[in-house]
């Protein structure tokens, strides 16, 4: 790691690395397990995947707020990691019931872990420290080392040797992260303690117990939520919408109380949250439509000596992050020193453009497909390369941005709001993925699969996503200057 970074960054780096090994191991297997082992059709499987991932990213809204008010960030991370591990081990019951119950526990645990580990990283740096962006990019590399191990080892082991092996390894991973974080607490130098110890003593056990009590409620939502409709939308949509109204109201209220500068910064944060939804709704096709595209319409042979499992094709993204993450980290610092660092909204726009170009690369690969309607693996790799460079323009910068723009007493809540934008992304991603789905369930999916028709449908959807993404990215680039002025010096 770069000289000058606080030692606590090492601790958060390791904890997040192991937690992401758990999450991406689970994510890499989930759609395949639902379709191939539990014999669900594409549409239902994508819906369950979307509900799970949306709730995973919505949970930090509450986890961040409870850490702000009661637990403190350090205890929230410990509690969340332990509950996530329990969730992975529940899945080993190997049935729909145990899968959904385990997923519910992981949602609760992630709500406490994910937002608060990022908040700790932000609080390790003083205001105005030029190393903050670099530190978040290094932290982001930890995320992707975990994701790389998950996609190279955990998910392929689960796909080829039995799904329970993969889920079990994911559980061991998060336990390793909790242990590493516990052993390194002294390096945090007091960061992450409760703001009010009396409130913790009074309400801490209530928070822990109430959070565990939410697990059966989440189980019911995953199991039945898609079938409960109101005004044309399912129950999950309205839950996410309610959380959005709640979070936006609290942030805007805090911004207006803080004066004109705080108000403008909060408005920029909310605007960029919308563009964040766009980016990740397209990017997160990786876990659903792109995984099934790799399974059905990509020639996954590596030089004729190795057939890459479909789940392993997700390794491209974290591998490229690791290759380029340190380069980007240094690049932002050097550009800042010479006054050439693009502003944050500009980076977001450029990231979305690169994402769109990645999808458009697949249209070139379509021209290279043979009579078997199989696209060469290299084009999927090029797509993930552009997705990765786009991600490096947006995601680590976004985490840092939240800690800069948010009022100091609401950092955890603002980070939770940021992850709520990811929740909407996951919901929208599942809706988009359904346009690529094959009709039928179980054996009927394979029977209905015509490779040429499947490829044509994938190309139609991916091509449209690419064009829309490029257009939205250009629009944000044009808006970047006025948005940057509203940030009042935040870089």
C-alpha positions in Angstrom: 0.0 0.0 0.0 1.1 3.6 -0.6 3.2 5.3 2.1 1.2 7.7 4.3 -2.0 5.8 4.5 -3.3 5.0 8.0 -2.7 1.4 9.2 -6.4 1.0 9.7 -6.8 0.8 5.9 -5.0 -2.5 6.0 -7.6 -3.9 8.5 -10.6 -2.7 6.4 -8.9 -3.9 3.2 -8.6 -7.4 4.6 -12.1 -7.5 6.1 -13.7 -6.3 3.0 -11.7 -8.7 0.8 -13.0 -11.7 2.7 -16.5 -10.3 2.8 -16.5 -9.9 -0.9 -15.2 -13.4 -1.4 -18.4 -14.5 0.4 -20.7 -12.2 -1.5 -19.4 -12.8 -5.0 -19.0 -16.5 -4.4 -22.7 -16.6 -3.5 -23.6 -14.3 -6.4 -21.7 -16.2 -8.9 -23.6 -19.4 -8.1 -27.1 -18.1 -7.3 -28.6 -17.8 -10.8 -27.1 -21.1 -11.9 -28.2 -22.9 -8.7 -31.8 -21.6 -9.1 -32.0 -22.6 -12.8 -29.9 -25.8 -12.9 -30.4 -27.3 -9.4 -33.8 -26.0 -8.3 -35.1 -26.1 -11.9 -36.6 -22.6 -12.1 -37.3 -20.8 -15.3 -35.2 -17.8 -16.3 -37.9 -15.2 -15.4 -38.5 -16.5 -11.8 -34.8 -17.1 -11.2 -33.9 -13.6 -12.3 -36.7 -12.1 -10.2 -35.4 -13.9 -7.1 -31.8 -12.9 -7.8 -33.0 -9.3 -8.3 -35.0 -9.4 -5.0 -32.0 -10.8 -3.1 -29.4 -8.4 -4.5 -31.8 -5.4 -4.1 -32.4 -6.2 -0.5 -28.7 -6.8 0.1 -28.0 -3.2 -1.0 -31.1 -1.7 0.6 -30.3 -3.1 4.1 -27.3 -0.7 4.6 -29.9 2.1 4.8 -30.9 0.8 8.2 -27.5 -0.7 9.1 -25.9 2.7 8.5 -28.5 4.6 10.6 -28.3 2.1 13.5 -24.5 2.4 13.5 -24.8 6.2 13.5 -27.2 6.3 16.4 -26.5 3.2 18.5 -23.9 0.6 17.6 -21.0 2.5 16.2 -19.4 1.3 13.0 -16.9 -1.2 14.4 -19.5 -3.2 16.3 -21.9 -3.1 13.3 -19.2 -4.6 11.1 -18.5 -7.4 13.5 -22.2 -8.3 14.0 -22.9 -8.1 10.3 -20.1 -10.4 9.4 -21.1 -13.1 11.9 -24.8 -13.0 10.7 -23.6 -13.3 7.1 -21.6 -16.4 7.9 -24.6 -17.9 9.6 -26.6 -17.3 6.5 -24.1 -19.0 4.2 -24.1 -22.1 6.4 -27.9 -22.2 6.5 -27.9 -22.5 2.7 -26.1 -25.9 3.1 -29.5 -27.4 3.9 -29.7 -27.6 0.1 -33.4 -26.8 -0.5 -35.4 -23.7 -1.5 -36.4 -23.2 2.1 -32.8 -23.2 3.5 -31.6 -21.1 0.5 -34.2 -18.4 1.1 -33.6 -18.4 4.9 -29.9 -18.2 4.4 -30.3 -15.4 1.9 -32.4 -13.5 4.4 -29.7 -13.8 7.0 -27.0 -12.6 4.6 -29.2 -9.6 3.7 -29.4 -8.6 7.4 -25.6 -9.1 8.0 -24.6 -7.2 4.8 -26.8 -4.3 6.0 -24.5 -3.8 9.0 -21.2 -4.7 7.3 -21.2 -3.1 3.9 -22.0 0.6 4.5 -20.1 0.8 7.8 -16.8 -0.7 6.7 -16.7 2.0 4.0 -17.6 4.7 6.6 -14.7 3.6 8.7 -12.3 4.0 5.8 -13.6 7.5 5.2 -13.1 8.5 8.9 -9.5 7.3 8.9 -8.6 10.3 6.8 -8.7 14.0 7.8 -10.9 16.4 5.9 -9.1 17.6 2.7 -6.5 14.8 2.8 -5.4 14.3 -0.8 -4.8 10.6 -0.1 -8.5 9.9 0.6 -9.4 9.1 -3.1 -6.3 7.0 -3.4 -7.1 5.2 -0.2 -10.6 4.4 -1.4 -9.2 3.0 -4.7 -6.8 0.8 -2.7 -9.7 -0.3 -0.5 -11.6 -1.0 -3.7 -8.8 -3.3 -4.9 -9.4 -5.3 -1.7 -13.0 -5.7 -2.8 -11.9 -7.1 -6.1 -9.2 -9.4 -4.8 -12.0 -11.0 -2.9 -14.2 -11.0 -5.9 -11.4 -12.6 -8.0 -10.9 -15.4 -5.5 -14.7 -15.9 -5.5 -15.0 -16.1 -9.3 -11.8 -18.1 -9.9 -12.2 -20.6 -7.0 -15.4 -20.5 -5.0 -18.0 -20.3 -7.7 -16.3 -22.7 -10.1 -15.9 -25.3 -7.3 -19.6 -24.9 -6.5 -20.6 -25.2 -10.2 -18.4 -28.3 -11.0 -18.2 -30.2 -7.7 -21.5 -29.3 -6.0 -23.1 -26.0 -5.1 -22.9 -26.7 -1.4 -19.1 -26.7 -1.6 -19.2 -23.2 -3.0 -21.7 -21.8 -0.5 -19.7 -23.4 2.4 -16.5 -21.9 1.2 -18.2 -18.5 1.0 -19.2 -18.9 4.7 -15.6 -19.8 5.7 -14.5 -16.6 3.8 -16.6 -14.2 5.8 -15.6 -15.8 9.1 -12.0 -15.2 8.1 -12.8 -11.6 7.4 -14.5 -11.2 10.8 -11.5 -12.7 12.6 -9.0 -10.5 10.7 -11.1 -7.4 11.6 -11.3 -8.4 15.3 -7.6 -8.9 15.5 -6.8 -5.6 13.9 -9.1 -3.3 15.9 -6.3 -1.5 17.7 -5.0 -0.2 14.3 -8.3 1.7 13.9 -7.2 4.2 16.6 -10.6 4.6 18.1 -12.4 5.2 14.8 -15.9 3.5 14.7 -16.8 3.6 18.4 -20.4 4.5 19.3 -21.1 8.3 19.4 -23.1 7.8 22.6 -22.1 4.8 24.8 -25.2 5.3 27.0 -27.4 4.8 24.0 -25.4 1.7 23.1 -25.8 0.2 26.6 -29.5 1.0 26.5 -30.4 0.0 23.0 -27.6 -2.3 21.7 -29.3 -5.6 22.6 -32.6 -4.4 21.2 -30.9 -3.6 17.8 -29.2 -7.0 17.7 -32.3 -8.9 18.6 -34.6 -6.8 16.4 -32.3 -7.4 13.4 -32.3 -11.1 13.9 -36.1 -11.0 14.1 -36.2 -9.4 10.6 -34.8 -12.6 9.1 -38.2 -14.5 8.9 -39.8 -11.3 7.5 -37.2 -11.1 4.7 -37.8 -14.9 4.0 -41.5 -14.2 3.5 -40.7 -11.2 1.2 -38.3 -13.2 -1.0 -40.7 -16.2 -1.1 -44.0 -14.3 -1.8 -43.0 -10.7 -2.6 -43.1 -11.1 -6.4 -46.6 -12.4 -6.3 -48.1 -9.5 -4.3 -48.9 -6.8 -6.8 -50.2 -3.2 -6.3 -50.7 -0.7 -9.1 -48.8 -2.9 -11.5 -45.7 -3.3 -9.3 -44.7 -6.0 -6.9 -44.2 -5.5 -3.1 -40.4 -5.1 -3.3 -40.8 -2.1 -5.6 -43.0 -0.3 -3.1 -40.7 -1.2 -0.2 -37.7 0.3 -2.1 -39.8 3.3 -3.0 -40.7 3.9 0.6 -37.1 3.6 1.7 -36.1 6.1 -1.1 -38.7 8.7 0.2 -37.5 8.2 3.8 -33.8 8.5 2.9 -34.2 11.5 0.6 -36.4 13.4 3.1 -33.8 12.9 5.8 -30.9 13.9 3.6 -32.6 17.0 2.1 -33.8 18.1 5.6 -30.2 17.9 6.9 -29.0 19.7 3.9 -31.4 22.6 4.2 -30.7 22.9 7.9 -27.0 23.2 7.1 -27.3 26.2 4.8 -26.8 26.7 1.1 -23.6 24.8 0.7 -24.8 21.7 2.5 -28.1 21.9 0.5 -26.4 22.0 -2.9 -24.0 19.2 -1.9 -26.9 17.0 -0.9 -28.8 17.7 -4.1 -25.7 16.7 -6.2 -25.4 13.5 -4.1 -29.1 12.7 -4.9 -28.6 13.5 -8.6 -25.6 11.3 -8.9 -27.4 8.5 -7.1 -29.8 8.5 -10.1 -26.9 8.0 -12.5 -25.5 5.4 -10.2 -28.7 3.4 -10.6 -28.3 3.6 -14.4 -24.7 2.4 -14.3 -25.2 -0.6 -12.0 -28.5 -1.7 -13.5 -26.6 -2.3 -16.8 -23.4 -3.4 -15.1 -25.2 -6.0 -12.9 -26.3 -8.0 -15.9 -23.1 -9.9 -15.0 -24.9 -12.1 -12.4 -27.9 -12.9 -14.6 -28.2 -12.3 -18.3 -24.5 -12.2 -19.0 -23.9 -15.4 -17.0 -26.6 -17.2 -18.9 -25.3 -15.7 -22.2 -21.9 -17.2 -21.3 -23.5 -20.5 -20.6 -25.6 -20.7 -23.8 -23.9 -18.6 -26.4 -20.2 -18.1 -25.6 -17.4 -20.5 -26.7 -15.7 -20.9 -23.3 -12.9 -23.0 -24.6 -9.5 -21.6 -23.6 -7.0 -22.6 -26.3 -8.7 -25.9 -26.6 -7.3 -27.2 -23.3 -9.8 -25.9 -20.7 -13.6 -25.3 -20.8 -14.2 -22.3 -18.5 -17.4 -22.8 -16.3 -20.0 -20.1 -17.0 -19.7 -18.8 -13.4 -15.9 -18.3 -13.9 -16.4 -15.8 -16.8 -17.2 -13.2 -14.1 -13.5 -13.3 -13.1 -12.6 -10.8 -15.9 -14.0 -7.9 -14.0 -12.1 -8.3 -10.6 -8.9 -9.4 -12.5 -8.9 -6.2 -14.6 -9.6 -4.1 -11.4 -6.5 -5.6 -9.8 -4.4 -5.0 -12.9 -5.6 -1.3 -13.3 -6.7 -0.3 -9.8 -3.3 0.8 -8.6 -2.7 2.7 -11.9 -5.9 4.6 -11.5 -5.1 5.3 -7.8 -1.8 6.9 -8.8 -3.3 8.6 -11.8 -6.0 10.5 -9.8 -3.3 11.8 -7.3 -1.0 13.0 -10.1 -3.8 14.6 -12.1 -4.9 16.4 -9.0 -1.5 17.7 -8.4 -1.3 19.3 -11.8 -4.9 20.5 -11.7 -6.1 18.2 -14.5 -8.2 15.8 -12.4 -11.7 15.5 -14.0 -14.5 16.5 -11.6 -16.7 13.8 -10.0 -19.7 14.2 -12.3 -17.4 14.1 -15.4 -15.9 10.9 -14.1 -19.4 9.4 -13.7 -20.4 10.3 -17.2 -17.2 8.9 -18.7 -17.7 5.7 -16.8 -21.2 5.2 -18.1 -20.0 5.8 -21.7 -17.3 3.1 -21.3 -20.0 0.7 -19.9 -22.1 1.3 -23.0 -19.2 0.7 -25.3 -18.6 -2.6 -23.6 -22.0 -3.9 -24.5 -21.6 -2.6 -28.1 -18.4 -4.7 -28.4 -20.6 -7.8 -28.1 -22.3 -6.8 -31.4 -18.8 -7.2 -33.0 -18.5 -10.6 -31.4 -21.9 -11.5 -32.8 -20.4 -11.1 -36.3 -17.7 -13.6 -35.4 -20.1 -16.3 -34.2 -20.0 -19.5 -36.1 -22.9 -21.8 -37.2 -23.2 -23.0 -33.6 -24.1 -19.4 -32.6 -21.2 -19.2 -30.2 -19.4 -15.9 -29.6 -15.7 -16.1 -29.1 -14.7 -15.7 -25.4 -12.3 -12.9 -26.2 -15.2 -10.5 -26.9 -16.7 -11.2 -23.5 -13.3 -10.4 -22.1 -13.1 -7.1 -24.0 -16.6 -6.2 -22.8 -15.6 -6.8 -19.2 -12.5 -4.7 -19.8 -14.5 -1.7 -20.8 -17.0 -2.3 -17.9 -14.0 -2.4 -15.5 -12.5 0.9 -16.7 -15.9 2.5 -16.5 -16.3 1.1 -13.0 -12.9 2.6 -11.9 -14.1 6.0 -13.1 -17.2 5.7 -10.9 -17.4 3.3 -8.0 -14.4 4.0 -5.8 -14.8 7.7 -6.5 -18.5 7.4 -5.5 -17.6 5.9 -2.1 -15.2 8.7 -1.4 -17.7 11.3 -2.7 -20.4 10.3 -0.1 -18.0 10.8 2.8 -17.1 14.3 1.4 -20.6 15.6 0.5 -22.6 14.2 3.5 -23.1 16.1 6.7 -20.6 14.7 9.2 -23.2 13.5 11.7 -25.0 11.6 9.0 -22.1 9.8 7.2 -23.4 6.3 7.9 -27.0 7.2 6.9 -25.7 8.9 3.7 -23.6 5.8 2.9 -26.7 3.7 3.4 -28.6 6.0 1.0 -25.8 5.5 -1.5 -26.2 1.7 -1.3 -30.0 2.2 -1.7 -29.2 3.4 -5.2 -27.5 0.1 -5.7 -30.7 -1.6 -4.5 -32.7 0.1 -7.2 -30.0 -0.9 -9.6 -30.4 -4.6 -8.7 -34.2 -4.4 -9.0 -34.0 -2.7 -12.5 -31.2 -5.1 -13.5 -33.5 -8.1 -12.9 -36.3 -6.5 -14.9 -33.9 -5.9 -17.8 -32.5 -9.4 -17.6 -36.0 -10.9 -18.0 -36.0 -9.6 -21.6 -33.3 -12.1 -22.4 -34.9 -15.0 -20.6 -35.8 -18.4 -22.1 -39.4 -19.5 -21.5 -40.2 -22.6 -19.5 -39.0 -24.2 -16.3 -36.6 -27.1 -15.6 -36.1 -29.4 -18.5 -38.4 -27.2 -20.7 -35.7 -24.4 -20.7 -33.2 -26.7 -22.5 -36.0 -27.9 -24.8 -37.0 -24.4 -25.8 -33.4 -23.2 -26.3 -32.6 -22.5 -30.0 -28.9 -21.2 -30.0 -29.4 -18.9 -33.0 -32.6 -17.4 -31.6 -31.1 -17.1 -28.1 -28.0 -15.2 -29.5 -30.2 -12.9 -31.6 -32.3 -12.0 -28.5 -29.2 -11.4 -26.4 -27.7 -9.1 -29.1 -30.9 -7.1 -29.4 -31.1 -6.5 -25.6 -27.4 -5.8 -25.1 -27.2 -3.6 -28.2 -30.0 -1.4 -26.9 -28.4 -1.2 -23.4 -25.1 -0.1 -25.0 -26.7 2.7 -27.0 -28.8 4.0 -24.1 -25.8 3.9 -21.8 -23.6 5.9 -24.2 -26.4 8.5 -24.6 -26.9 8.9 -20.8 -23.1 9.2 -20.3 -22.8 12.0 -22.8 -25.7 13.8 -21.2 -24.0 13.6 -17.8 -20.7 14.9 -19.2 -22.6 17.9 -20.5 -24.1 18.5 -17.0 -20.8 18.0 -15.2 -19.8 21.7 -15.0 -22.9 23.0 -13.3 -23.1 20.0 -11.0 -19.4 20.5 -10.0 -20.2 24.2 -9.1 -22.9 22.9 -6.7 -20.3 20.8 -4.9 -18.6 24.0 -3.6 -15.0 22.8 -3.8 -15.4 19.1 -3.1 -13.1 17.2 -5.4 
